Amino acid sequence: MKGKILIVDDQFGIRILLNEVFQKEGYKTFQAANGIQALEIVTREFPDLVLLDMKIPGMDGIEILKRMKKLNQDIRVIIMTAYGELDMIQEAKDLGALTHFAKPFDIDDLRDAVKKYINE
């Protein structure tokens, strides 16, 4: 197994797509549709990398990221957003996000980023 990836996105289709792609690559994957599920998985499974959507109903990506960093300061997070909100992207990076991908993203670029960051 190459590592554990947590996929956090409220869109079912994106979670399924990313889940399939990264399972085929040999990663163990977990899925969360909201912040509460995501934080439970972080606490229980200690993922090596999190793919985190910024626009999630309820607890948004920034709040999820803040809480994840409180649980594990070293957790690696790549953010995904469908919106070109530079202030949100910058805030996420200031909080420790590694990089960001705008939706729709190129799956090969995302795959390369995961390979790069998962075992740094």
Short mmCIF file of the C-alpha atoms (twelve columns), coordinates in Angstrom:
data_MODEL
# 
_entry.id   MODEL 
# 
loop_
_atom_site.group_PDB 
_atom_site.id 
_atom_site.type_symbol 
_atom_site.label_atom_id 
_atom_site.label_alt_id 
_atom_site.label_comp_id 
_atom_site.label_asym_id 
_atom_site.label_seq_id 
_atom_site.Cartn_x 
_atom_site.Cartn_y 
_atom_site.Cartn_z 
_atom_site.pdbx_PDB_model_num 
ATOM 1   C CA . MET A 1   0.000   0.000  0.000   1 
ATOM 2   C CA . LYS A 2   1.336   3.401  -0.998  1 
ATOM 3   C CA . GLY A 3   -0.440  5.417  1.687   1 
ATOM 4   C CA . LYS A 4   -3.832  6.588  2.915   1 
ATOM 5   C CA . ILE A 5   -5.826  9.340  1.233   1 
ATOM 6   C CA . LEU A 6   -8.931  11.034 2.601   1 
ATOM 7   C CA . ILE A 7   -11.227 12.533 -0.055  1 
ATOM 8   C CA . VAL A 8   -13.496 15.273 1.317   1 
ATOM 9   C CA . ASP A 9   -16.119 16.578 -1.101  1 
ATOM 10  C CA . ASP A 10  -19.885 17.034 -0.856  1 
ATOM 11  C CA . GLN A 11  -20.264 15.961 -4.515  1 
ATOM 12  C CA . PHE A 12  -20.769 12.201 -4.640  1 
ATOM 13  C CA . GLY A 13  -19.500 11.891 -8.230  1 
ATOM 14  C CA . ILE A 14  -16.178 13.541 -7.455  1 
ATOM 15  C CA . ARG A 15  -15.649 11.365 -4.382  1 
ATOM 16  C CA . ILE A 16  -16.346 8.204  -6.410  1 
ATOM 17  C CA . LEU A 17  -14.068 9.298  -9.275  1 
ATOM 18  C CA . LEU A 18  -11.149 10.165 -6.984  1 
ATOM 19  C CA . ASN A 19  -11.728 7.046  -4.916  1 
ATOM 20  C CA . GLU A 20  -11.487 4.827  -8.015  1 
ATOM 21  C CA . VAL A 21  -8.442  6.629  -9.428  1 
ATOM 22  C CA . PHE A 22  -6.429  6.431  -6.220  1 
ATOM 23  C CA . GLN A 23  -7.458  2.889  -5.288  1 
ATOM 24  C CA . LYS A 24  -6.216  1.765  -8.724  1 
ATOM 25  C CA . GLU A 25  -2.930  3.537  -7.938  1 
ATOM 26  C CA . GLY A 26  -2.581  1.393  -4.825  1 
ATOM 27  C CA . TYR A 27  -3.656  3.850  -2.122  1 
ATOM 28  C CA . LYS A 28  -6.079  3.095  0.691   1 
ATOM 29  C CA . THR A 29  -8.860  5.655  0.375   1 
ATOM 30  C CA . PHE A 30  -11.480 7.111  2.678   1 
ATOM 31  C CA . GLN A 31  -14.392 9.367  1.756   1 
ATOM 32  C CA . ALA A 32  -16.179 12.103 3.651   1 
ATOM 33  C CA . ALA A 33  -19.126 14.202 2.468   1 
ATOM 34  C CA . ASN A 34  -18.802 16.800 5.229   1 
ATOM 35  C CA . GLY A 35  -16.509 18.181 7.900   1 
ATOM 36  C CA . ILE A 36  -17.757 16.011 10.744  1 
ATOM 37  C CA . GLN A 37  -17.107 12.804 8.786   1 
ATOM 38  C CA . ALA A 38  -13.710 14.127 7.669   1 
ATOM 39  C CA . LEU A 39  -12.559 14.923 11.213  1 
ATOM 40  C CA . GLU A 40  -13.715 11.510 12.466  1 
ATOM 41  C CA . ILE A 41  -11.664 9.789  9.738   1 
ATOM 42  C CA . VAL A 42  -8.598  11.945 10.471  1 
ATOM 43  C CA . THR A 43  -8.841  10.988 14.152  1 
ATOM 44  C CA . ARG A 44  -9.374  7.284  13.462  1 
ATOM 45  C CA . GLU A 45  -7.293  6.547  10.341  1 
ATOM 46  C CA . PHE A 46  -4.452  9.120  10.308  1 
ATOM 47  C CA . PRO A 47  -4.454  9.660  6.512   1 
ATOM 48  C CA . ASP A 48  -1.171  10.586 4.839   1 
ATOM 49  C CA . LEU A 49  -2.874  13.111 2.573   1 
ATOM 50  C CA . VAL A 50  -6.259  14.861 2.378   1 
ATOM 51  C CA . LEU A 51  -7.930  16.086 -0.808  1 
ATOM 52  C CA . LEU A 52  -10.223 18.790 0.553   1 
ATOM 53  C CA . ASP A 53  -12.964 20.657 -1.292  1 
ATOM 54  C CA . MET A 54  -13.337 24.245 -0.095  1 
ATOM 55  C CA . LYS A 55  -17.065 24.647 -0.713  1 
ATOM 56  C CA . ILE A 56  -18.856 22.208 1.557   1 
ATOM 57  C CA . PRO A 57  -22.224 22.997 3.161   1 
ATOM 58  C CA . GLY A 58  -22.102 23.449 6.913   1 
ATOM 59  C CA . MET A 59  -18.430 23.462 7.868   1 
ATOM 60  C CA . ASP A 60  -16.485 24.949 4.934   1 
ATOM 61  C CA . GLY A 61  -13.050 23.849 3.801   1 
ATOM 62  C CA . ILE A 62  -11.188 26.539 5.759   1 
ATOM 63  C CA . GLU A 63  -12.832 25.485 9.026   1 
ATOM 64  C CA . ILE A 64  -12.213 21.797 8.269   1 
ATOM 65  C CA . LEU A 65  -8.560  22.568 7.504   1 
ATOM 66  C CA . LYS A 66  -8.159  24.529 10.769  1 
ATOM 67  C CA . ARG A 67  -9.632  21.657 12.790  1 
ATOM 68  C CA . MET A 68  -7.534  19.031 10.984  1 
ATOM 69  C CA . LYS A 69  -4.373  21.007 11.746  1 
ATOM 70  C CA . LYS A 70  -5.385  21.128 15.444  1 
ATOM 71  C CA . LEU A 71  -5.694  17.331 15.416  1 
ATOM 72  C CA . ASN A 72  -2.464  16.809 13.468  1 
ATOM 73  C CA . GLN A 73  -0.220  19.795 12.705  1 
ATOM 74  C CA . ASP A 74  1.715   17.745 10.117  1 
ATOM 75  C CA . ILE A 75  -1.286  16.536 8.087   1 
ATOM 76  C CA . ARG A 76  -0.807  17.128 4.359   1 
ATOM 77  C CA . VAL A 77  -3.729  18.762 2.552   1 
ATOM 78  C CA . ILE A 78  -4.371  19.578 -1.100  1 
ATOM 79  C CA . ILE A 79  -7.370  21.849 -1.586  1 
ATOM 80  C CA . MET A 80  -9.851  21.751 -4.450  1 
ATOM 81  C CA . THR A 81  -12.214 24.537 -5.378  1 
ATOM 82  C CA . ALA A 82  -14.665 25.235 -8.173  1 
ATOM 83  C CA . TYR A 83  -14.356 28.918 -7.445  1 
ATOM 84  C CA . GLY A 84  -11.497 31.256 -8.273  1 
ATOM 85  C CA . GLU A 85  -11.576 32.731 -4.796  1 
ATOM 86  C CA . LEU A 86  -7.982  33.781 -4.357  1 
ATOM 87  C CA . ASP A 87  -8.500  34.969 -0.772  1 
ATOM 88  C CA . MET A 88  -9.798  31.525 0.283   1 
ATOM 89  C CA . ILE A 89  -6.956  29.765 -1.544  1 
ATOM 90  C CA . GLN A 90  -4.400  32.060 0.092   1 
ATOM 91  C CA . GLU A 91  -5.942  31.559 3.543   1 
ATOM 92  C CA . ALA A 92  -5.819  27.786 3.057   1 
ATOM 93  C CA . LYS A 93  -2.153  27.977 2.038   1 
ATOM 94  C CA . ASP A 94  -1.423  30.197 5.044   1 
ATOM 95  C CA . LEU A 95  -2.999  27.460 7.199   1 
ATOM 96  C CA . GLY A 96  -0.673  24.875 5.670   1 
ATOM 97  C CA . ALA A 97  -2.353  23.562 2.518   1 
ATOM 98  C CA . LEU A 98  0.299   22.307 0.098   1 
ATOM 99  C CA . THR A 99  -1.284  23.392 -3.168  1 
ATOM 100 C CA . HIS A 100 -4.684  23.834 -4.813  1 
ATOM 101 C CA . PHE A 101 -6.569  22.575 -7.835  1 
ATOM 102 C CA . ALA A 102 -9.391  24.430 -9.534  1 
ATOM 103 C CA . LYS A 103 -12.329 22.306 -10.664 1 
ATOM 104 C CA . PRO A 104 -12.590 20.907 -13.208 1 
ATOM 105 C CA . PHE A 105 -9.049  19.671 -12.661 1 
ATOM 106 C CA . ASP A 106 -6.862  17.477 -14.831 1 
ATOM 107 C CA . ILE A 107 -6.847  14.079 -13.117 1 
ATOM 108 C CA . ASP A 108 -3.268  13.390 -14.248 1 
ATOM 109 C CA . ASP A 109 -2.063  16.644 -12.666 1 
ATOM 110 C CA . LEU A 110 -3.833  15.747 -9.424  1 
ATOM 111 C CA . ARG A 111 -2.375  12.224 -9.527  1 
ATOM 112 C CA . ASP A 112 1.129   13.695 -9.967  1 
ATOM 113 C CA . ALA A 113 0.608   16.077 -7.040  1 
ATOM 114 C CA . VAL A 114 -0.551  13.212 -4.803  1 
ATOM 115 C CA . LYS A 115 2.545   11.198 -5.726  1 
ATOM 116 C CA . LYS A 116 4.735   14.214 -4.996  1 
ATOM 117 C CA . TYR A 117 3.229   15.183 -1.641  1 
ATOM 118 C CA . ILE A 118 2.080   11.939 -0.032  1 
ATOM 119 C CA . ASN A 119 5.488   10.755 1.152   1 
ATOM 120 C CA . GLU A 120 7.535   13.952 1.250   1 
# 
